[in-house]
Amino acid sequence: MYPIIEPYHLFSDPIRYFNAMIDDIENACHYIYIETYRVGNDIIGARFRDALIKKVKKGIEVKLLVDAWGGVSVSRNFFDELVRHGGEVRFFEKIRLNFDMFTRSHRRNHRKIMIIDDEITYIGSSNLTGYNLNWRESVLRMKSPISLAFKKVFKQDFSIYNKYVFTKSNYIRLIRHADFEIVRDMPSITKQRIMRRFILLTNKADHSVTIVTPYFLPGYKLRRALTNASARGVDVKVLIPKRSDVGLVDILRNKYLGNMHLKGVQFLLYLPHNLHAKFMLVDESVFAIGSSNFDYRSFRYMHEIMLIGNDGSIAEQINRHIAVSLEQTEPFNYDRWRHRPLINRLFEYMLLPFRHLL
């Protein structure tokens, strides 16, 4: 068991936060609600499933919401014993063959939260899978009354897991709790509330904006906000993995890096493995942390969730996360980018029409 700073603790190492989550599950007295994009058919997925089975056998309420696309690696009988003993498992938006299958299939639930006993909430970047054991993530554990707000969010998502038509405004309403805001997105071409909040935070920055994301494909408005901030003297940094787990995104993002670099945006490439953390930090004090990537697909097609606030303890831990990450990066090389092979440029333009789907 690893020591936990109360009431907030930011994890970056999957092994550490998986162990902390299992400890919290084992200590649950009333209920465990989990919402995630992916559960792995592997040692980690099985470990969480078995821990939940033990609790449901003791009469603890267990609800699990897994995205149908992200959970495709898990067979439906993977959770049979959990369900047989009273646990509820739902797969969000099952893939169906119909006239709008292509567009509907991209409307995924990418949120990642766990709530226990009205006391503990986890929110962040990580799925429940062994696939990411050597990645650098961002998972925030909170022991706080804010769990009640996240409980409400989970129950809403659990109730619409298979609905296509509903009043969206009821499910993306801003939730304020003390010094925090919970900002939610649902698939929309026009609303994109998380993207708009990122722009607002960038426009309000006085001296620094730091973005950490595995996939960087921002639209024109967000790119303009970042370059405008740099033009007025704000230190704008974007940390991305040198090689993520989605090679097509890496190819397409390169189209944007050179021009933004010339306008003052600093790109730092994380070297050891995949940097899968997802957060923004403004003026070293205001943060946004959660499930959303900085790309078209998250903003337009995904159910996402971000926690925004200025709690000093959380901001300090995010600053430390950034400092450690920076030690393992190399700066973007503009000359190398300018002389990249013609075939790379060709693929960039070929992928450009599909940027909303990657």
DRENDO-1510 file (C-alpha; in Angstrom, 1 decimal, always signed):
<recs>
REC; n; res; u; v; w
REC; 1; MET; +0.0; +0.0; +0.0 .
REC; 2; TYR; +1.3; +3.5; -0.9 .
REC; 3; PRO; +1.0; +6.6; +1.3 .
REC; 4; ILE; -1.7; +9.0; +0.1 .
REC; 5; ILE; -1.7; +12.7; +0.7 .
REC; 6; GLU; -5.1; +13.8; +1.9 .
REC; 7; PRO; -7.4; +15.1; +0.6 .
REC; 8; TYR; -5.9; +15.2; -2.9 .
REC; 9; HIS; -3.3; +13.0; -4.5 .
REC; 10; LEU; -2.1; +13.1; -8.1 .
REC; 11; PHE; -0.8; +9.8; -9.5 .
REC; 12; SER; +1.3; +9.4; -12.6 .
REC; 13; ASP; +2.5; +5.7; -12.2 .
REC; 14; PRO; -0.2; +3.2; -13.1 .
REC; 15; ILE; +1.0; +0.6; -10.7 .
REC; 16; ARG; +0.7; +3.0; -7.8 .
REC; 17; TYR; -2.8; +4.3; -8.6 .
REC; 18; PHE; -4.1; +0.8; -9.5 .
REC; 19; ASN; -3.0; -0.4; -6.0 .
REC; 20; ALA; -4.6; +2.7; -4.4 .
REC; 21; MET; -7.9; +2.1; -6.2 .
REC; 22; ILE; -8.0; -1.6; -5.2 .
REC; 23; ASP; -7.3; -0.6; -1.6 .
REC; 24; ASP; -10.2; +1.8; -1.7 .
REC; 25; ILE; -12.5; -0.8; -3.3 .
REC; 26; GLU; -11.6; -3.3; -0.6 .
REC; 27; ASN; -12.4; -0.7; +2.1 .
REC; 28; ALA; -15.8; +0.3; +0.5 .
REC; 29; CYS; -18.8; +0.0; +2.8 .
REC; 30; HIS; -21.8; +1.1; +0.7 .
REC; 31; TYR; -21.2; +1.4; -3.0 .
REC; 32; ILE; -18.6; +1.5; -5.8 .
REC; 33; TYR; -19.4; +3.2; -9.1 .
REC; 34; ILE; -16.9; +3.0; -12.0 .
REC; 35; GLU; -17.2; +4.6; -15.4 .
REC; 36; THR; -14.4; +4.0; -17.9 .
REC; 37; TYR; -13.6; +3.8; -21.6 .
REC; 38; ARG; -11.8; +0.5; -21.4 .
REC; 39; VAL; -11.4; -2.5; -19.2 .
REC; 40; GLY; -8.7; -4.9; -20.3 .
REC; 41; ASN; -9.0; -8.6; -20.7 .
REC; 42; ASP; -5.8; -8.9; -18.9 .
REC; 43; ILE; -4.3; -9.1; -15.4 .
REC; 44; ILE; -5.4; -5.6; -14.5 .
REC; 45; GLY; -8.9; -5.9; -15.8 .
REC; 46; ALA; -9.3; -9.3; -14.0 .
REC; 47; ARG; -7.9; -7.8; -10.8 .
REC; 48; PHE; -10.5; -5.1; -10.7 .
REC; 49; ARG; -13.3; -7.5; -11.7 .
REC; 50; ASP; -12.3; -9.9; -8.9 .
REC; 51; ALA; -12.1; -7.1; -6.3 .
REC; 52; LEU; -15.6; -6.0; -7.3 .
REC; 53; ILE; -16.9; -9.6; -7.1 .
REC; 54; LYS; -15.7; -9.8; -3.5 .
REC; 55; LYS; -17.5; -6.6; -2.6 .
REC; 56; VAL; -20.7; -7.4; -4.3 .
REC; 57; LYS; -20.8; -10.8; -2.5 .
REC; 58; LYS; -20.7; -8.8; +0.8 .
REC; 59; GLY; -23.7; -6.8; -0.2 .
REC; 60; ILE; -21.9; -3.7; -1.5 .
REC; 61; GLU; -23.7; -2.0; -4.4 .
REC; 62; VAL; -21.5; -2.2; -7.6 .
REC; 63; LYS; -22.2; -0.4; -10.8 .
REC; 64; LEU; -19.9; -0.5; -13.8 .
REC; 65; LEU; -20.3; +1.5; -17.0 .
REC; 66; VAL; -17.9; +0.6; -19.9 .
REC; 67; ASP; -17.9; +2.0; -23.3 .
REC; 68; ALA; -18.9; -0.6; -25.9 .
REC; 69; TRP; -16.2; +0.3; -28.3 .
REC; 70; GLY; -13.4; +0.7; -25.8 .
REC; 71; GLY; -14.5; -2.5; -24.0 .
REC; 72; VAL; -14.5; -4.6; -27.2 .
REC; 73; SER; -11.6; -6.7; -26.0 .
REC; 74; VAL; -13.7; -7.9; -23.0 .
REC; 75; SER; -16.1; -10.7; -23.8 .
REC; 76; ARG; -19.6; -10.2; -22.3 .
REC; 77; ASN; -19.1; -13.3; -20.1 .
REC; 78; PHE; -16.0; -11.6; -18.5 .
REC; 79; PHE; -18.4; -10.0; -16.0 .
REC; 80; ASP; -20.9; -13.0; -15.6 .
REC; 81; GLU; -19.9; -13.8; -12.0 .
REC; 82; LEU; -20.1; -10.1; -11.0 .
REC; 83; VAL; -23.6; -9.8; -12.5 .
REC; 84; ARG; -24.7; -13.1; -11.1 .
REC; 85; HIS; -24.0; -11.9; -7.6 .
REC; 86; GLY; -25.9; -8.6; -8.1 .
REC; 87; GLY; -23.5; -6.2; -9.7 .
REC; 88; GLU; -24.7; -4.1; -12.6 .
REC; 89; VAL; -22.6; -3.8; -15.8 .
REC; 90; ARG; -23.7; -1.7; -18.7 .
REC; 91; PHE; -21.9; -1.2; -22.0 .
REC; 92; PHE; -22.3; +2.4; -23.3 .
REC; 93; GLU; -23.7; +2.7; -26.9 .
REC; 94; LYS; -23.4; -0.8; -28.3 .
REC; 95; ILE; -22.3; -0.9; -31.9 .
REC; 96; ARG; -25.3; -1.4; -34.1 .
REC; 97; LEU; -25.7; -1.9; -37.8 .
REC; 98; ASN; -28.0; +0.9; -39.0 .
REC; 99; PHE; -28.1; +3.8; -41.5 .
REC; 100; ASP; -25.9; +6.1; -39.4 .
REC; 101; MET; -23.5; +3.5; -38.0 .
REC; 102; PHE; -20.4; +5.3; -39.1 .
REC; 103; THR; -21.1; +8.6; -37.4 .
REC; 104; ARG; -22.9; +7.1; -34.4 .
REC; 105; SER; -20.0; +4.7; -33.8 .
REC; 106; HIS; -17.7; +7.6; -33.1 .
REC; 107; ARG; -19.9; +9.0; -30.2 .
REC; 108; ARG; -18.0; +7.2; -27.4 .
REC; 109; ASN; -18.0; +7.6; -23.7 .
REC; 110; HIS; -14.3; +8.5; -22.9 .
REC; 111; ARG; -14.9; +9.5; -19.3 .
REC; 112; LYS; -12.9; +7.8; -16.5 .
REC; 113; ILE; -14.2; +8.2; -13.0 .
REC; 114; MET; -14.6; +6.1; -9.9 .
REC; 115; ILE; -16.7; +7.1; -6.9 .
REC; 116; ILE; -16.8; +5.2; -3.5 .
REC; 117; ASP; -19.1; +5.8; -0.6 .
REC; 118; ASP; -19.8; +9.5; -1.1 .
REC; 119; GLU; -16.2; +10.0; +0.0 .
REC; 120; ILE; -13.6; +9.2; -2.6 .
REC; 121; THR; -13.4; +10.1; -6.3 .
REC; 122; TYR; -10.9; +9.2; -8.9 .
REC; 123; ILE; -10.8; +11.2; -12.2 .
REC; 124; GLY; -8.1; +11.2; -14.8 .
REC; 125; SER; -6.6; +9.8; -18.0 .
REC; 126; SER; -6.2; +6.1; -17.3 .
REC; 127; ASN; -8.2; +3.1; -18.4 .
REC; 128; LEU; -8.4; -0.1; -16.3 .
REC; 129; THR; -6.0; -2.2; -18.3 .
REC; 130; GLY; -2.4; -3.5; -18.3 .
REC; 131; TYR; -1.9; -2.0; -21.7 .
REC; 132; ASN; -0.7; +1.3; -20.1 .
REC; 133; LEU; +1.5; +0.0; -17.2 .
REC; 134; ASN; +4.6; +1.8; -18.4 .
REC; 135; TRP; +2.9; +5.0; -19.5 .
REC; 136; ARG; +2.9; +8.3; -17.7 .
REC; 137; GLU; -0.6; +9.2; -16.7 .
REC; 138; SER; -2.6; +11.7; -14.6 .
REC; 139; VAL; -5.1; +10.3; -12.1 .
REC; 140; LEU; -6.4; +12.5; -9.3 .
REC; 141; ARG; -7.7; +10.9; -6.1 .
REC; 142; MET; -10.0; +13.2; -4.0 .
REC; 143; LYS; -11.3; +12.5; -0.6 .
REC; 144; SER; -13.9; +15.2; -0.6 .
REC; 145; PRO; -17.7; +16.0; -0.6 .
REC; 146; ILE; -17.3; +16.6; -4.3 .
REC; 147; SER; -17.9; +12.9; -4.6 .
REC; 148; LEU; -21.6; +13.7; -4.3 .
REC; 149; ALA; -21.4; +15.7; -7.5 .
REC; 150; PHE; -19.6; +13.0; -9.3 .
REC; 151; LYS; -22.1; +10.5; -8.1 .
REC; 152; LYS; -24.8; +12.5; -9.8 .
REC; 153; VAL; -22.8; +12.6; -13.0 .
REC; 154; PHE; -22.3; +8.8; -12.9 .
REC; 155; LYS; -26.0; +8.1; -12.3 .
REC; 156; GLN; -27.0; +10.3; -15.3 .
REC; 157; ASP; -24.5; +8.5; -17.6 .
REC; 158; PHE; -25.6; +5.1; -16.3 .
REC; 159; SER; -29.2; +6.0; -17.1 .
REC; 160; ILE; -28.6; +7.0; -20.7 .
REC; 161; TYR; -26.1; +4.2; -21.6 .
REC; 162; ASN; -28.3; +3.0; -24.5 .
REC; 163; LYS; -30.2; +6.2; -25.4 .
REC; 164; TYR; -29.6; +8.0; -28.6 .
REC; 165; VAL; -32.2; +10.8; -28.3 .
REC; 166; PHE; -32.5; +12.8; -25.0 .
REC; 167; THR; -32.3; +16.4; -23.8 .
REC; 168; LYS; -28.5; +16.9; -23.9 .
REC; 169; SER; -28.6; +20.2; -21.9 .
REC; 170; ASN; -29.5; +18.2; -18.8 .
REC; 171; TYR; -26.4; +16.2; -19.1 .
REC; 172; ILE; -23.8; +18.8; -19.8 .
REC; 173; ARG; -24.8; +21.4; -17.3 .
REC; 174; LEU; -21.9; +23.0; -15.5 .
REC; 175; ILE; -21.6; +21.7; -12.0 .
REC; 176; ARG; -20.0; +24.0; -9.4 .
REC; 177; HIS; -18.8; +22.6; -6.0 .
REC; 178; ALA; -16.8; +24.9; -3.7 .
REC; 179; ASP; -13.7; +26.0; -5.6 .
REC; 180; PHE; -14.2; +23.5; -8.4 .
REC; 181; GLU; -16.1; +23.2; -11.6 .
REC; 182; ILE; -17.0; +19.9; -13.4 .
REC; 183; VAL; -17.2; +20.6; -17.1 .
REC; 184; ARG; -18.8; +17.9; -19.3 .
REC; 185; ASP; -19.0; +17.4; -23.1 .
REC; 186; MET; -21.3; +15.3; -25.2 .
REC; 187; PRO; -20.9; +14.8; -29.0 .
REC; 188; SER; -21.6; +18.1; -30.6 .
REC; 189; ILE; -20.3; +20.1; -33.5 .
REC; 190; THR; -21.4; +23.4; -32.0 .
REC; 191; LYS; -21.2; +23.3; -28.2 .
REC; 192; GLN; -17.8; +21.7; -27.4 .
REC; 193; ARG; -17.8; +23.1; -23.9 .
REC; 194; ILE; -14.4; +21.7; -22.9 .
REC; 195; MET; -12.7; +23.2; -25.9 .
REC; 196; ARG; -14.3; +26.5; -25.2 .
REC; 197; ARG; -13.2; +26.4; -21.6 .
REC; 198; PHE; -9.6; +25.7; -22.8 .
REC; 199; ILE; -9.7; +28.7; -25.0 .
REC; 200; LEU; -11.1; +30.9; -22.2 .
REC; 201; LEU; -8.4; +29.7; -19.8 .
REC; 202; THR; -5.7; +30.4; -22.4 .
REC; 203; ASN; -7.1; +33.9; -23.1 .
REC; 204; LYS; -7.0; +34.7; -19.4 .
REC; 205; ALA; -3.4; +33.5; -18.9 .
REC; 206; ASP; -1.0; +36.2; -17.5 .
REC; 207; HIS; +2.3; +34.4; -17.8 .
REC; 208; SER; +2.1; +30.7; -18.6 .
REC; 209; VAL; +0.0; +28.0; -20.2 .
REC; 210; THR; +1.2; +24.3; -20.1 .
REC; 211; ILE; -0.7; +21.6; -21.9 .
REC; 212; VAL; +0.1; +17.9; -21.4 .
REC; 213; THR; -1.7; +15.6; -23.8 .
REC; 214; PRO; -1.0; +12.3; -25.7 .
REC; 215; TYR; -2.8; +13.5; -28.9 .
REC; 216; PHE; -2.5; +17.1; -30.1 .
REC; 217; LEU; -4.9; +18.0; -33.0 .
REC; 218; PRO; -6.5; +21.2; -31.9 .
REC; 219; GLY; -8.9; +23.1; -34.2 .
REC; 220; TYR; -8.2; +26.6; -35.6 .
REC; 221; LYS; -9.8; +28.5; -32.7 .
REC; 222; LEU; -7.7; +26.7; -30.0 .
REC; 223; ARG; -4.5; +27.0; -32.1 .
REC; 224; ARG; -5.2; +30.7; -32.5 .
REC; 225; ALA; -5.7; +31.2; -28.8 .
REC; 226; LEU; -2.4; +29.5; -28.0 .
REC; 227; THR; -0.4; +31.5; -30.6 .
REC; 228; ASN; -2.1; +34.8; -29.5 .
REC; 229; ALA; -1.1; +34.0; -25.9 .
REC; 230; SER; +2.4; +33.5; -27.0 .
REC; 231; ALA; +2.4; +36.8; -29.0 .
REC; 232; ARG; +1.4; +38.7; -25.9 .
REC; 233; GLY; +4.3; +37.2; -23.9 .
REC; 234; VAL; +2.7; +34.2; -22.3 .
REC; 235; ASP; +5.0; +31.2; -21.9 .
REC; 236; VAL; +3.1; +28.5; -23.8 .
REC; 237; LYS; +4.4; +24.9; -23.6 .
REC; 238; VAL; +2.8; +21.7; -25.0 .
REC; 239; LEU; +4.2; +18.3; -23.8 .
REC; 240; ILE; +3.4; +15.4; -26.1 .
REC; 241; PRO; +4.9; +12.0; -26.5 .
REC; 242; LYS; +7.5; +11.6; -29.2 .
REC; 243; ARG; +5.6; +8.5; -30.2 .
REC; 244; SER; +2.1; +7.9; -28.9 .
REC; 245; ASP; +0.1; +4.6; -29.3 .
REC; 246; VAL; -1.7; +6.1; -32.3 .
REC; 247; GLY; +0.8; +6.5; -35.1 .
REC; 248; LEU; -1.7; +8.2; -37.5 .
REC; 249; VAL; -2.2; +11.0; -35.0 .
REC; 250; ASP; +1.5; +11.5; -34.6 .
REC; 251; ILE; +1.8; +11.8; -38.4 .
REC; 252; LEU; -1.0; +14.3; -38.7 .
REC; 253; ARG; +0.0; +16.5; -35.7 .
REC; 254; ASN; +3.3; +17.2; -37.4 .
REC; 255; LYS; +1.5; +19.3; -39.9 .
REC; 256; TYR; +0.7; +21.9; -37.2 .
REC; 257; LEU; +3.9; +21.9; -35.1 .
REC; 258; GLY; +6.2; +23.9; -37.3 .
REC; 259; ASN; +3.9; +26.8; -37.9 .
REC; 260; MET; +2.9; +27.0; -34.2 .
REC; 261; HIS; +6.6; +26.8; -33.2 .
REC; 262; LEU; +7.4; +29.8; -35.4 .
REC; 263; LYS; +4.6; +31.7; -33.5 .
REC; 264; GLY; +6.2; +31.0; -30.2 .
REC; 265; VAL; +4.5; +27.8; -29.0 .
REC; 266; GLN; +7.1; +25.5; -27.4 .
REC; 267; PHE; +6.7; +21.8; -28.1 .
REC; 268; LEU; +8.5; +19.3; -25.8 .
REC; 269; LEU; +8.6; +15.6; -26.9 .
REC; 270; TYR; +8.4; +13.0; -24.1 .
REC; 271; LEU; +10.9; +10.3; -24.8 .
REC; 272; PRO; +10.7; +7.2; -22.5 .
REC; 273; HIS; +7.3; +5.9; -23.6 .
REC; 274; ASN; +3.7; +7.1; -24.1 .
REC; 275; LEU; +2.8; +10.3; -22.2 .
REC; 276; HIS; -0.9; +9.7; -21.7 .
REC; 277; ALA; -1.6; +12.4; -19.1 .
REC; 278; LYS; -4.3; +14.9; -19.9 .
REC; 279; PHE; -4.3; +18.3; -18.2 .
REC; 280; MET; -3.8; +22.1; -18.7 .
REC; 281; LEU; -2.2; +24.4; -16.1 .
REC; 282; VAL; -2.5; +28.1; -16.4 .
REC; 283; ASP; -0.2; +30.6; -14.5 .
REC; 284; GLU; +0.9; +27.6; -12.4 .
REC; 285; SER; -2.3; +27.7; -10.4 .
REC; 286; VAL; -5.4; +27.1; -12.4 .
REC; 287; PHE; -5.8; +23.6; -13.7 .
REC; 288; ALA; -8.1; +21.4; -15.8 .
REC; 289; ILE; -7.6; +17.7; -15.4 .
REC; 290; GLY; -9.7; +14.7; -16.7 .
REC; 291; SER; -10.3; +12.6; -19.7 .
REC; 292; SER; -10.2; +15.0; -22.7 .
REC; 293; ASN; -7.5; +15.0; -25.3 .
REC; 294; PHE; -6.6; +18.2; -27.2 .
REC; 295; ASP; -8.0; +16.9; -30.5 .
REC; 296; TYR; -10.9; +17.2; -32.8 .
REC; 297; ARG; -12.3; +13.8; -31.9 .
REC; 298; SER; -12.5; +14.4; -28.1 .
REC; 299; PHE; -14.1; +17.8; -28.6 .
REC; 300; ARG; -16.6; +16.8; -31.3 .
REC; 301; TYR; -17.5; +13.1; -30.8 .
REC; 302; MET; -16.7; +12.1; -27.2 .
REC; 303; HIS; -18.4; +12.2; -23.8 .
REC; 304; GLU; -15.7; +13.8; -21.8 .
REC; 305; ILE; -15.3; +15.2; -18.3 .
REC; 306; MET; -12.8; +17.7; -16.8 .
REC; 307; LEU; -12.3; +19.1; -13.3 .
REC; 308; ILE; -11.3; +22.7; -13.2 .
REC; 309; GLY; -10.1; +24.6; -10.1 .
REC; 310; ASN; -7.3; +26.4; -8.4 .
REC; 311; ASP; -6.7; +24.3; -5.2 .
REC; 312; GLY; -3.1; +25.0; -4.2 .
REC; 313; SER; -2.4; +21.4; -3.3 .
REC; 314; ILE; -3.5; +20.0; -6.6 .
REC; 315; ALA; -1.8; +22.8; -8.6 .
REC; 316; GLU; +1.5; +22.1; -6.7 .
REC; 317; GLN; +1.3; +18.4; -7.6 .
REC; 318; ILE; +0.6; +19.2; -11.2 .
REC; 319; ASN; +3.6; +21.5; -11.3 .
REC; 320; ARG; +5.7; +18.6; -9.9 .
REC; 321; HIS; +4.3; +16.3; -12.6 .
REC; 322; ILE; +5.3; +18.7; -15.3 .
REC; 323; ALA; +8.8; +19.3; -13.8 .
REC; 324; VAL; +9.5; +15.6; -13.8 .
REC; 325; SER; +8.1; +15.1; -17.3 .
REC; 326; LEU; +10.2; +18.0; -18.6 .
REC; 327; GLU; +13.4; +16.2; -17.5 .
REC; 328; GLN; +12.6; +13.4; -19.9 .
REC; 329; THR; +11.8; +15.5; -23.0 .
REC; 330; GLU; +13.6; +16.9; -26.0 .
REC; 331; PRO; +12.6; +20.2; -27.7 .
REC; 332; PHE; +10.9; +20.1; -31.1 .
REC; 333; ASN; +13.5; +20.5; -33.8 .
REC; 334; TYR; +12.2; +22.9; -36.4 .
REC; 335; ASP; +15.0; +22.3; -38.9 .
REC; 336; ARG; +14.4; +18.6; -38.8 .
REC; 337; TRP; +10.7; +19.2; -39.3 .
REC; 338; ARG; +11.3; +21.6; -42.2 .
REC; 339; HIS; +13.4; +18.9; -44.0 .
REC; 340; ARG; +11.1; +16.0; -43.2 .
REC; 341; PRO; +10.7; +13.5; -46.1 .
REC; 342; LEU; +8.2; +14.3; -48.8 .
REC; 343; ILE; +6.3; +11.1; -48.1 .
REC; 344; ASN; +5.6; +12.4; -44.5 .
REC; 345; ARG; +4.1; +15.6; -45.9 .
REC; 346; LEU; +2.0; +13.5; -48.3 .
REC; 347; PHE; +0.6; +11.4; -45.5 .
REC; 348; GLU; -0.2; +14.6; -43.5 .
REC; 349; TYR; -2.3; +15.9; -46.3 .
REC; 350; MET; -3.9; +12.5; -47.0 .
REC; 351; LEU; -5.0; +12.3; -43.3 .
REC; 352; LEU; -6.2; +15.9; -43.0 .
REC; 353; PRO; -9.8; +15.2; -44.2 .
REC; 354; PHE; -10.0; +12.5; -41.4 .
REC; 355; ARG; -8.7; +14.7; -38.6 .
REC; 356; HIS; -12.1; +14.7; -36.8 .
REC; 357; LEU; -12.1; +10.9; -36.6 .
REC; 358; LEU; -8.5; +10.1; -35.4 .
</recs>
